[in-house]
Amino acid sequence: MREDTKKCIHDFQVKTFGNVKNIEKAETLVDESEVIKYIAPTNIITLSTSSLKKETFPGVIILTNNRIIFNFQMLNNNHSEIFPVSEIRSIESSGNSLTGGHIIIHTISKDFDFLVTYKKDIIQNIQRTFDTVRTNATSKPLQQVATISEADELAKFKNLLDQGIITEEEFAAKKKQLLGL
């Protein structure tokens, strides 16, 4: 397990019982140049903003300094939803001792709701971490942010479409956005 993963598990008091292998598998999606800021096994609820299709998956969420990664199993196949932090529109948190805590991430095409601890101070710390990473990603000078070409981004989203992770409509919307149409 990576050192930054161990630090996150400790700092956010993440329960890993029965999920160490899932966490290690999800870690393989993180580039060596990225720093893990938050990682946890959780239930993830996705809501597509275009179709209002709601799905729930058990998996692992990872926040790095550049991306958010949801890694989950579906029908014995490993799937991932990966998007840059810059696509986050807003972040909400809520929680109580009865229902637990929730972090809700609103992106351009989907909303992601995932379970966290019920402890209010940790929920607030998780939201602050997401807010800080988002702020840092959007405040970088333009020349540092624009290191990936539109063609590379389009190829990435085409790959997600081919894997069935995004719909044809989501791909078309992203293509229009990237090409400025």
C-alpha positions in Angstrom: 0.0 0.0 0.0 1.3 3.5 -0.9 2.4 5.8 1.9 0.0 8.5 0.9 -2.8 5.9 1.1 -1.8 4.9 4.6 -1.7 8.5 5.7 -5.2 9.1 4.3 -6.6 6.0 6.0 -5.1 7.2 9.3 -6.0 10.9 9.0 -9.6 10.2 7.9 -10.1 7.2 10.2 -11.1 5.0 7.3 -12.3 1.5 8.1 -10.6 -0.9 5.7 -11.8 -4.3 7.1 -12.2 -6.7 4.2 -11.3 -4.0 1.6 -7.5 -3.9 1.6 -7.3 -5.8 -1.7 -9.9 -3.5 -3.3 -7.9 -0.4 -2.1 -4.7 -1.8 -3.5 -6.4 -2.6 -6.8 -7.8 0.9 -7.0 -4.3 2.3 -6.2 -3.0 0.9 -9.5 -5.1 3.5 -11.3 -3.1 6.4 -9.7 -0.1 7.7 -11.5 3.2 7.8 -9.6 3.3 11.6 -10.1 -0.1 12.0 -8.4 -0.6 12.4 -4.6 -3.6 10.6 -3.0 -5.5 13.2 -0.9 -8.4 10.9 0.1 -9.1 7.2 -0.3 -11.8 5.0 1.1 -14.0 2.0 0.4 -17.6 3.1 0.2 -20.9 2.8 -1.5 -21.1 5.2 -4.5 -24.4 6.4 -5.9 -24.2 7.9 -9.4 -26.8 10.1 -11.0 -26.5 11.0 -14.6 -27.6 14.6 -15.1 -28.8 13.9 -18.7 -30.8 10.8 -18.1 -31.4 11.0 -14.4 -30.4 7.3 -14.2 -29.4 6.4 -10.6 -27.1 3.5 -9.8 -25.4 2.3 -6.6 -22.0 0.5 -6.5 -19.8 -0.7 -3.7 -16.2 0.4 -4.5 -13.3 2.6 -3.7 -13.1 6.4 -4.1 -9.8 8.1 -4.6 -9.1 11.8 -4.7 -5.7 12.8 -6.0 -4.3 16.2 -6.7 -5.5 15.9 -10.3 -8.4 13.4 -10.5 -11.2 11.6 -8.8 -11.4 7.9 -9.4 -14.3 5.6 -8.6 -13.3 2.0 -8.9 -16.0 -0.7 -8.5 -16.9 -4.2 -9.4 -19.9 -4.9 -11.6 -20.8 -8.4 -12.7 -17.3 -9.7 -11.7 -15.7 -7.0 -13.9 -13.6 -4.1 -12.6 -14.9 -0.7 -13.8 -13.7 2.8 -13.1 -15.1 6.3 -13.5 -12.2 8.8 -13.7 -12.5 12.5 -14.2 -10.3 15.6 -13.6 -10.9 17.6 -10.5 -11.5 20.6 -12.8 -14.8 19.1 -13.8 -16.2 19.5 -10.3 -18.9 22.1 -10.2 -19.7 21.9 -6.5 -19.3 19.7 -3.4 -21.8 19.2 -0.6 -21.6 17.3 2.7 -24.2 16.1 5.2 -24.4 13.6 7.9 -25.7 12.5 11.3 -25.2 9.6 13.6 -28.2 7.7 12.3 -27.6 7.7 8.5 -23.9 8.4 8.4 -22.2 11.0 6.4 -22.4 11.8 2.7 -20.2 13.7 0.3 -21.9 14.7 -2.9 -19.8 15.8 -5.9 -21.6 17.6 -8.7 -19.7 17.4 -12.1 -20.7 18.5 -15.6 -22.3 15.2 -16.5 -23.0 13.3 -13.2 -23.5 13.6 -9.5 -21.7 11.2 -7.2 -22.9 10.6 -3.6 -20.7 8.5 -1.4 -20.9 7.4 2.2 -18.3 8.5 4.8 -18.2 8.3 8.6 -20.9 9.9 10.6 -18.4 12.0 12.6 -19.0 15.6 11.8 -15.4 16.8 12.1 -14.2 14.1 9.7 -17.0 14.9 7.2 -16.0 18.5 7.3 -12.3 17.6 6.9 -13.1 15.4 3.8 -15.1 18.3 2.3 -12.3 20.8 3.0 -9.8 18.4 1.3 -12.0 18.1 -1.8 -12.5 21.9 -1.8 -8.8 22.6 -1.5 -7.9 20.2 -4.3 -10.6 21.7 -6.5 -9.4 25.2 -5.8 -5.8 24.3 -6.4 -6.7 22.7 -9.7 -8.7 25.7 -11.0 -6.1 28.3 -9.8 -3.1 26.9 -11.7 -1.7 29.1 -14.5 -3.2 28.2 -17.9 0.1 26.8 -19.3 0.2 24.2 -16.5 -3.4 23.2 -16.9 -3.3 22.8 -20.7 -0.9 19.9 -20.9 -3.4 17.4 -22.4 -4.5 18.1 -25.9 -8.1 18.0 -27.0 -7.3 14.9 -29.1 -5.9 13.1 -26.0 -9.0 14.1 -24.0 -11.3 13.0 -26.8 -9.5 9.6 -27.1 -9.8 9.2 -23.3 -13.6 9.7 -23.5 -13.9 7.5 -26.6 -12.2 4.8 -24.5 -14.7 5.3 -21.7 -17.6 5.1 -24.2 -16.1 1.8 -25.7 -15.9 0.4 -22.2 -19.5 1.3 -21.5 -18.7 3.6 -18.7 -20.3 6.6 -20.3 -23.2 6.8 -22.7 -23.2 7.9 -26.3 -25.0 11.2 -25.2 -22.3 11.9 -22.6 -19.6 11.3 -25.1 -21.3 13.5 -27.7 -21.7 16.3 -25.1 -18.0 16.0 -24.1 -16.9 16.0 -27.7 -18.9 19.2 -28.4 -17.3 20.8 -25.4 -13.8 19.8 -26.3 -14.1 20.9 -29.9 -15.9 24.1 -29.0 -18.9 23.4 -31.1 
